[in-house]
Amino acid sequence: MEELRTYICVSPAETSKASQSGFPLCHMAYRIGQGFRLYRSGIGINVKNGIMLLSDYGLDKTAEYSSILVHDIKRECDIRNFDGVVCDFENGENEMLRRFISEAGKYLEKFGIKLYVPISYADAAPTAHVLISSAATGGSFKDYLNRSLFMYGPERAAIYYEPLSIDFALPAPSGEKDKISRSELYSLMKRLNAVSYYSRELGAYYFTYRDDQNRNRFVLYDDYRSMLKKLGMARQIGYLETFLLYSDACDCLDELKVITRE
């Protein structure tokens, strides 16, 4: 079984400690700034190697597109010996970003710099790697991984680990699910003295309760145990790369090495 290459996504403040983990790092220090140029913040001058994470946080959607961004990224990758760029675009589809991904996919590939894009932008860069979110909430998680791998192939598909933390009423005919923060989840579990169960089908933990209006509620969440199970399953199926936050991995680094490498 091939190794599941695991990138740990780190803020500048986490870089020093995370660099001792033995995993390659993905640096969360970059965003698309004013004038559609590359902005970086807080990353040390001596930080080298790994991958750049590019955010669209705060992007001015009325800004004018500029091809200079692609060249800014190439220059930064050369300076720091980055071999890839993860497009962490979370604010909805945007034609400027679609145009950027199309251009970056063609340009960066010529220099051996890998581009990772959200699944909604996969068609904009046919050779780019596609980020498959782990936060599936319906049906079989294993079937979901298999379908995604079949669609994009092991050379393109990469798992982007996003821990589940959702609370919704039962039945839920509309499919609406409320995301809750980790602190809200832990507070709820403590208040209810909740007993959790692991769902092999969903690949996550869950518990149920009745709210103040006497409605049945279902809470589905991930922790380090389900994270390791999900990544182990992805490796067995044939995925070759994954990305996860340092905050999700820092307490189980030894177990993560076993699941992804041995």
N, C-alpha and C positions, 0 to 999 in steps of 0.2 A: 504494500500500500504506500502510495506516494505521500510525502510530507504536505501538510496544509500550511503554507507559508503565512505567518501571522504577523500583521503590522499592528503595533500599539500606537494609537492616536494620542498625542500629548500636547498639552499647553506648554508655553515657554517655561512656566514655573515647575512643571513636572519633568522636564527634559533630563535634568541631571540624574535624578533618582531612577527614572525609567530606563535610562541608557545602560544601567547595570543589570537589566533583566535578561539580556541576551537576545531580545527580539528586535528586529528592525523597527524604526520609529516613523510615524507619519506626523508631520509637524503642523499643528493648528495655530499658525501665526500669520496667515495670509488671507486677504479678502480683496474683492474688486472695489476699488475706491473711486474717488472723484476723477472725472475725465476718462472713466473706464481704463484705469491704470492699476498696476499691482501695488497693493499696500501691504507692508509687513509690520508686525508689532511685537516687541519683547524678545525676539529670538536672539540668542547670543551670537556674537560675531564668529566664534569658533565652531559653531554647530555645523557638522558635515554629515553627509550620507542620509539615506532614507528617502522619504517621499514628502512632497508638499501637499497640504490640504488647503484647497481654495474655497472660501466661503462667499456666498452672495449676501451676507448679512449687511443690511443698510444700503443695498444697491439702489441707486436712483434710477427708477425705471423710465424716467424721461430723458436720461442722459443719452448722448450720442455715441454710437458704437465706434470703437477704435481698435484697429488691428495691432496697435502698439502693445496691447496687453499680452498677446501671444509671445512677442519678442521679449517683453519684460520677464515673462515666466522662463523662457529659454535661458536668458542671461542668469537668472537666479539659480536655476538648476545647474548651470555650468559652474558657478561660483561655489555652490555648496555640495556638488556631486550628488544631487537628487536624481533618481532614475524614474520618477513618476509623479503624476499630479492627480489628486482625487478632487473631483468637482462636488463639493458638498453644498448643493443648491436646494434650499428648503422653502423658498418663498413663491412656489408656483412656477409654471412654465413661462418663459419669457423669450421673445424672438431674438433679442440681443444675445442672450445666453446660448440659444440654439445656434446662432451664427458663429459665436465664439467657439463652441464645441466642434462645429464642422471644420472651422479653420484650424483650430489647435490639433484636432485629430490628424489632419493631413501633414501639418508642419512638424509637430513634435515627433511623429513616427519616424521621420527621416533621420532623426538623431538618436533613435533608440530610447526615447522618453515615453513611458507608458501613460495613457490617459484613461482614467476611470470615471464613468459618468452614471448619473441616475438612470433607472430603467426608462423613464419617460423621455429621455434624450437619446436612447440607444440608436434610433434610426438616423440621427444627425451625424454620427461618426461610426460607420459600419465596421471599422477595425478596432474601435476602442473597447476597453474592458467595461463590463456592465455590472453595476452594484446591485446585488440581490439582497433586499432587506430581510432580516431574520424575523421581523415583527408581523408574521402572518397570524391571523386570528380565527380563521375559519377552515374547516376541513382538516385533512391530514397534512401535518408539517412535512413529513417525508415525501408525500406526493407533490407538494408545492416545490420542494427542492429539486425533485426529479424533473418536473415540468420545466423549471427555469433552466436547469442544466441542459436539457434536451433542446431548448429554444436557442441558447447562446453558445453551448459547448464549453468544455472545461478550460479552454484557452482564453475565453472571454469572460465567463461568469466568475464573480468574486462575491463572497458573503460580506455584507455590511451589518455587523451585529448591532441591533437596536433592542434593548430590553423592553419587554412588554410590561405595562402597568395600567390596566384599564378596568373600569367598573361600569357595569350596565345592568339595566332592569331585564327581568325575564317574565314573559317572552319579549323578544326584541325584533318585531317584524320589520321595523325600518332599518335595522342593522346599525343604528347609532350606538357608538361606544364612547364613553367619557374617559379621556386620559387623566390619570392622577399622578402627582409627583411621588417620588420615592418616600419623601417624608410623610405625605398623606397616606400612602400605603401602609407604612410601618405604624403610624398612629392608629389607623383603622384596625389593623391586626391586633395591636395591643389592647385597644378599647373593647374589641369583641372577643378577645382571647381565641382568635380564629384558629381552626384546625385546617391545614392545607393538605391537598392531595396532588400527586403528579399525574398529569394526563399524557400518556404515551402518544396519543393521537395528535394532540396540540403541541406537544413538546414543551409544556410549561406547567407551572403550578396554579392551583385555583382554590378558592373557597367561596362559600355562599353565605348570605345573611339576609335578614329582613330590615328594611329601612324604617324611618319614622312614620311612613305612610303605609306600612305593612306590605310593601312590595318585595318580592323576591329579587335579590341582587346577586350578580355573579362577578367575581373579581378574578382576573387572569393576570399572572405576573411571572417574570423571570427573576432568578437569582443566579449566583455563581454556579450552582449545581445544574440548573437547566441550560445555562450558557454552555457549560462543558459538554453536556449531552448533545446540544444542537450542533456544536462545532465538530464533535466526534462523528455525528451522523453525516454532516456535510463532507467530511474527509472520506468516510466509507463510500459515499455515493460517487465521489470523484472530483469534488471541488479542490482547487489548488491554492487559492488565496483567500484570506479573510482580514477584515479590519475591525478593531474594537477599541473602545476608550480605555485609557489607563485606569480610570476610576472603577471600571467594571472588572479589570483583570488583576489589579495590584495585590489582592488578597489570595489569589490562587495561581500564581505564576508557575509554581512547580507542577501543579496538576495540568496547567495549560500546555506545558512542554510535553508532558506524557501524551495528552490527547492529540496534539498536532504533529508530533515528531516521531514517537516511538511506535 
